[in-house]
Amino acid sequence: MVIASGRSKRHVNAVAERLLKQLKDDGTPALAAEGRENSDWVLIDAGDIIVHVFRPEIRALYNLEKMWSVEAIGAAEEQALAGED
């Protein structure tokens, strides 16, 4: 997973467009690209790699880094084990 930021909606869209073009030129077309209409958060599914391009405010709101951190995953596993008898 790659998480990146753009400075504005226009910048987020430009980064996403450039990545999509590069993937296509390299023979690895993106399987899906979502959010380009609004460009607050663009998600590109390139098969084994998922790319998120955010505006800074949206990146802070969703905080994917925290959700996918080792600490968050460990806490979820502990909660799951605590619920088992």
LOTOR-39384 format. One record per residue (C-alpha): residue number from 1; residue in one letter; chain; z, x, y. Coordinates in pm, 1 decimal. Each point is the difference from the previous one (the first is absolute). Layout:
BEGIN
<tilum num="NUM" residu="a" chaine="A" up="Z" east="X" north="Y"/>
...
END
This chain:
BEGIN
<tilum num="1" residu="m" chaine="A" up="0.0" east="0.0" north="0.0"/>
<tilum num="2" residu="v" chaine="A" up="-92.7" east="125.7" north="344.9"/>
<tilum num="3" residu="i" chaine="A" up="166.2" east="-142.3" north="310.4"/>
<tilum num="4" residu="a" chaine="A" up="-149.4" east="80.2" north="340.4"/>
<tilum num="5" residu="s" chaine="A" up="24.9" east="-124.3" north="356.7"/>
<tilum num="6" residu="g" chaine="A" up="-248.6" east="-64.3" north="274.5"/>
<tilum num="7" residu="r" chaine="A" up="92.1" east="-19.6" north="367.5"/>
<tilum num="8" residu="s" chaine="A" up="-164.1" east="-339.0" north="60.3"/>
<tilum num="9" residu="k" chaine="A" up="-191.2" east="-274.3" north="-180.4"/>
<tilum num="10" residu="r" chaine="A" up="-323.2" east="174.9" north="92.0"/>
<tilum num="11" residu="h" chaine="A" up="126.1" east="330.7" north="-137.1"/>
<tilum num="12" residu="v" chaine="A" up="124.8" east="-161.3" north="-324.4"/>
<tilum num="13" residu="n" chaine="A" up="-340.7" east="-161.1" north="-48.2"/>
<tilum num="14" residu="a" chaine="A" up="-182.0" east="327.6" north="73.3"/>
<tilum num="15" residu="v" chaine="A" up="213.6" east="192.2" north="-251.9"/>
<tilum num="16" residu="a" chaine="A" up="-60.8" east="-268.0" north="-265.0"/>
<tilum num="17" residu="e" chaine="A" up="-375.3" east="-9.2" north="68.7"/>
<tilum num="18" residu="r" chaine="A" up="-24.4" east="379.3" north="-21.4"/>
<tilum num="19" residu="l" chaine="A" up="191.2" east="4.8" north="-329.0"/>
<tilum num="20" residu="l" chaine="A" up="-216.8" east="-276.7" north="-146.6"/>
<tilum num="21" residu="k" chaine="A" up="-315.5" east="188.3" north="103.6"/>
<tilum num="22" residu="q" chaine="A" up="128.9" east="324.9" north="-149.2"/>
<tilum num="23" residu="l" chaine="A" up="92.7" east="-172.8" north="-327.3"/>
<tilum num="24" residu="k" chaine="A" up="-347.5" east="-152.6" north="-19.2"/>
<tilum num="25" residu="d" chaine="A" up="-170.0" east="331.8" north="82.2"/>
<tilum num="26" residu="d" chaine="A" up="205.3" east="171.6" north="-272.2"/>
<tilum num="27" residu="g" chaine="A" up="-108.7" east="-260.3" north="-254.3"/>
<tilum num="28" residu="t" chaine="A" up="342.7" east="-163.6" north="-20.7"/>
<tilum num="29" residu="p" chaine="A" up="-42.8" east="-338.1" north="166.4"/>
<tilum num="30" residu="a" chaine="A" up="319.4" east="-177.3" north="93.1"/>
<tilum num="31" residu="l" chaine="A" up="85.9" east="-284.9" north="-233.2"/>
<tilum num="32" residu="a" chaine="A" up="143.0" east="-202.4" north="287.0"/>
<tilum num="33" residu="a" chaine="A" up="83.2" east="29.6" north="367.9"/>
<tilum num="34" residu="e" chaine="A" up="221.4" east="-257.0" north="165.0"/>
<tilum num="35" residu="g" chaine="A" up="125.4" east="-52.5" north="353.5"/>
<tilum num="36" residu="r" chaine="A" up="-298.0" east="137.7" north="188.9"/>
<tilum num="37" residu="e" chaine="A" up="-40.5" east="-325.2" north="194.9"/>
<tilum num="38" residu="n" chaine="A" up="336.8" east="41.7" north="173.1"/>
<tilum num="39" residu="s" chaine="A" up="45.3" east="378.0" north="-41.6"/>
<tilum num="40" residu="d" chaine="A" up="379.7" east="-9.6" north="19.4"/>
<tilum num="41" residu="w" chaine="A" up="18.8" east="116.8" north="-362.6"/>
<tilum num="42" residu="v" chaine="A" up="-306.0" east="93.7" north="-203.3"/>
<tilum num="43" residu="l" chaine="A" up="38.8" east="44.3" north="-373.9"/>
<tilum num="44" residu="i" chaine="A" up="-270.3" east="184.4" north="-192.4"/>
<tilum num="45" residu="d" chaine="A" up="-0.2" east="-7.3" north="-379.7"/>
<tilum num="46" residu="a" chaine="A" up="-191.1" east="304.8" north="-120.3"/>
<tilum num="47" residu="g" chaine="A" up="93.4" east="-36.1" north="-365.1"/>
<tilum num="48" residu="d" chaine="A" up="266.2" east="260.0" north="-76.0"/>
<tilum num="49" residu="i" chaine="A" up="85.8" east="32.9" north="368.8"/>
<tilum num="50" residu="i" chaine="A" up="123.5" east="-272.0" north="232.9"/>
<tilum num="51" residu="v" chaine="A" up="-22.3" east="74.5" north="372.6"/>
<tilum num="52" residu="h" chaine="A" up="199.6" east="-187.4" north="265.2"/>
<tilum num="53" residu="v" chaine="A" up="-95.1" east="52.5" north="364.8"/>
<tilum num="54" residu="f" chaine="A" up="245.1" east="-158.3" north="244.7"/>
<tilum num="55" residu="r" chaine="A" up="59.9" east="-38.3" north="368.7"/>
<tilum num="56" residu="p" chaine="A" up="337.9" east="169.1" north="66.1"/>
<tilum num="57" residu="e" chaine="A" up="183.9" east="-328.6" north="67.4"/>
<tilum num="58" residu="i" chaine="A" up="-125.1" east="-156.5" north="-323.3"/>
<tilum num="59" residu="r" chaine="A" up="78.0" east="314.2" north="-199.1"/>
<tilum num="60" residu="a" chaine="A" up="358.9" east="-8.0" north="129.0"/>
<tilum num="61" residu="l" chaine="A" up="30.6" east="-370.7" north="-79.4"/>
<tilum num="62" residu="y" chaine="A" up="-104.7" east="27.2" north="-365.6"/>
<tilum num="63" residu="n" chaine="A" up="144.7" east="349.1" north="-55.9"/>
<tilum num="64" residu="l" chaine="A" up="-185.3" east="65.9" north="-326.6"/>
<tilum num="65" residu="e" chaine="A" up="141.5" east="351.4" north="-12.6"/>
<tilum num="66" residu="k" chaine="A" up="349.0" east="-141.0" north="-49.2"/>
<tilum num="67" residu="m" chaine="A" up="-115.2" east="-259.1" north="-254.6"/>
<tilum num="68" residu="w" chaine="A" up="-164.5" east="269.6" north="-214.4"/>
<tilum num="69" residu="s" chaine="A" up="264.6" east="269.2" north="48.8"/>
<tilum num="70" residu="v" chaine="A" up="184.2" east="152.6" north="-292.5"/>
<tilum num="71" residu="e" chaine="A" up="326.3" east="-149.4" north="128.2"/>
<tilum num="72" residu="a" chaine="A" up="-145.2" east="-353.5" north="15.2"/>
<tilum num="73" residu="i" chaine="A" up="-145.4" east="27.1" north="-349.6"/>
<tilum num="74" residu="g" chaine="A" up="330.4" east="136.9" north="-134.9"/>
<tilum num="75" residu="a" chaine="A" up="194.9" east="-283.8" north="161.9"/>
<tilum num="76" residu="a" chaine="A" up="-233.0" east="-260.4" north="-151.8"/>
<tilum num="77" residu="e" chaine="A" up="39.4" east="155.9" north="-344.0"/>
<tilum num="78" residu="e" chaine="A" up="380.8" east="2.1" north="38.4"/>
<tilum num="79" residu="q" chaine="A" up="-2.5" east="-368.9" north="96.1"/>
<tilum num="80" residu="a" chaine="A" up="-217.1" east="-83.4" north="-299.6"/>
<tilum num="81" residu="l" chaine="A" up="231.4" east="189.8" north="-236.9"/>
<tilum num="82" residu="a" chaine="A" up="310.6" east="-160.9" north="151.5"/>
<tilum num="83" residu="g" chaine="A" up="-144.6" east="-342.8" north="-74.9"/>
<tilum num="84" residu="e" chaine="A" up="-43.3" east="82.5" north="-369.7"/>
<tilum num="85" residu="d" chaine="A" up="277.3" east="-79.2" north="-248.1"/>
END
